[in-house]
């Protein structure tokens, strides 16, 4: 909650919004290269945020009327669709009308900005020569609707979230002595606006440049930078620096909170066929009339019966408690090493026929009824192994 003094300054700042706040170019002759560049970028940003190409088109027409264009040329430009005049073209025209120099040796490699604008106007007229004048046709023609990208929408939403912040900065400019940087809780403000990590990154980027300049202004020996902030006392400069630091810190906290609260990315399930792709097994054995099951069925099973045609061993893999069998490379994993055993068959043909004819209840004691020594299973499957049955 702002103090009474702050509320007074906020009201003053809001009242000034009806005035012409477009960027001025007075005194540009005394600016160095850095100052000129900063002001140019600031001006372009202002027009981009405050106006559309359609709204700036009259600025281009005004500039044309002052720079030797004929009525026919101006009419040709007017007839083009409004969306052909982008904000950059409109902003350049507006800046030139406000006094921005057409040429500056230490900026834009000395190129003439007015020549660039003339070329842009010519291209707009050429591209729009077949545009239909809506006033001359009876049928309604739907205008081309520009659809902003997701990034543009996020950026626009981010700028809207800074309205109170900008109002506070205006209040500081109106009365720096009474400004209280602690009167605004920027983090709470942005949270109330439902600012996400993407918004906080854009807002941080927007204010970081000014913060760096404020910090430099308090310690620099650069006379020109000192002069730029000479209207502020050390205490006032400290106040506005603290406010900008609060903005950047709030954005960083929002980003950190988003990382903490972000749900872990769910692992994409690997298809069973891919898991068992390297498993080597015997597909069938004609003498014993045995055919292996699909190895993909092993994934998630609780039991797996196998028979090695070379060693004559019948074995059963039993999954560990609360786990399921799966495959890793050429081996079975996830099995209980104590309960997973195998036995050698003395009469494979008869015993395997009895195995195939057994139901679930009979299979529980099938291995126990075989008169042979138990040996532990090692998980390895090879080309001699028939995959008999799963459960």
Rosetta blueprint (number, residue, H / E / L):
1 X L
2 X L
3 X L
4 X H
5 X H
6 X H
7 X H
8 X H
9 X H
10 X H
11 X H
12 X H
13 X H
14 X H
15 X H
16 X H
17 X H
18 X H
19 X L
20 X L
21 X L
22 X L
23 X L
24 X L
25 X L
26 X L
27 X L
28 X H
29 X H
30 X H
31 X L
32 X L
33 X H
34 X H
35 X H
36 X H
37 X H
38 X H
39 X H
40 X H
41 X H
42 X H
43 X H
44 X H
45 X H
46 X H
47 X H
48 X H
49 X H
50 X H
51 X L
52 X L
53 X H
54 X H
55 X H
56 X H
57 X H
58 X H
59 X H
60 X H
61 X H
62 X H
63 X H
64 X H
65 X H
66 X L
67 X L
68 X L
69 X L
70 X L
71 X H
72 X H
73 X H
74 X H
75 X H
76 X H
77 X H
78 X H
79 X H
80 X L
81 X L
82 X H
83 X H
84 X H
85 X L
86 X L
87 X H
88 X H
89 X H
90 X H
91 X H
92 X H
93 X H
94 X H
95 X H
96 X H
97 X H
98 X L
99 X L
100 X L
101 X L
102 X L
103 X L
104 X L
105 X L
106 X L
107 X L
108 X H
109 X H
110 X H
111 X L
112 X L
113 X H
114 X H
115 X H
116 X H
117 X H
118 X H
119 X H
120 X H
121 X H
122 X H
123 X H
124 X H
125 X H
126 X H
127 X H
128 X L
129 X L
130 X L
131 X L
132 X L
133 X L
134 X H
135 X H
136 X H
137 X L
138 X L
139 X L
140 X L
141 X L
142 X L
143 X L
144 X L
145 X L
146 X L
147 X L
148 X L
149 X L
150 X H
151 X H
152 X H
153 X H
154 X H
155 X H
156 X H
157 X H
158 X H
159 X H
160 X H
161 X L
162 X L
163 X H
164 X H
165 X H
166 X H
167 X H
168 X H
169 X H
170 X H
171 X H
172 X H
173 X H
174 X H
175 X L
176 X L
177 X L
178 X L
179 X L
180 X L
181 X H
182 X H
183 X H
184 X L
185 X L
186 X H
187 X H
188 X H
189 X H
190 X H
191 X H
192 X H
193 X L
194 X L
195 X L
196 X L
197 X H
198 X H
199 X H
200 X H
201 X H
202 X H
203 X H
204 X H
205 X H
206 X H
207 X H
208 X H
209 X H
210 X H
211 X H
212 X H
213 X H
214 X H
215 X H
216 X H
217 X H
218 X H
219 X H
220 X L
221 X L
222 X L
223 X H
224 X H
225 X H
226 X H
227 X H
228 X H
229 X L
230 X L
231 X L
232 X L
233 X L
234 X H
235 X H
236 X H
237 X H
238 X H
239 X H
240 X H
241 X H
242 X H
243 X H
244 X H
245 X H
246 X H
247 X H
248 X H
249 X H
250 X H
251 X H
252 X H
253 X H
254 X H
255 X H
256 X H
257 X H
258 X H
259 X H
260 X H
261 X H
262 X L
263 X L
264 X L
265 X L
266 X L
267 X L
268 X L
269 X L
270 X L
271 X L
272 X H
273 X H
274 X H
275 X H
276 X L
277 X L
278 X L
279 X L
280 X L
281 X L
282 X E
283 X L
284 X E
285 X E
286 X L
287 X L
288 X L
289 X L
290 X E
291 X E
292 X L
293 X L
294 X L
295 X H
296 X H
297 X H
298 X H
299 X L
300 X L
301 X L
302 X L
303 X E
304 X E
305 X E
306 X E
307 X E
308 X E
309 X L
310 X L
311 X L
312 X L
313 X E
314 X E
315 X E
316 X E
317 X E
318 X E
319 X E
320 X L
321 X L
322 X L
323 X L
324 X L
325 X L
326 X E
327 X E
328 X E
329 X L
330 X L
331 X E
332 X E
333 X E
334 X L
335 X E
336 X L
337 X L
338 X L
339 X L
340 X L
341 X E
342 X E
343 X E
344 X E
345 X L
346 X L
347 X L
348 X H
349 X H
350 X H
351 X H
352 X H
353 X H
354 X H
355 X H
356 X H
357 X H
358 X L
359 X L
360 X H
361 X H
362 X H
363 X H
364 X L
365 X L
366 X L
367 X L
368 X L
369 X L
370 X L
371 X L
372 X L
373 X L
374 X L
375 X E
376 X E
377 X L
378 X L
379 X L
380 X E
381 X L
382 X L
383 X L
384 X L
385 X E
386 X E
387 X E
388 X E
389 X E
390 X E
391 X L
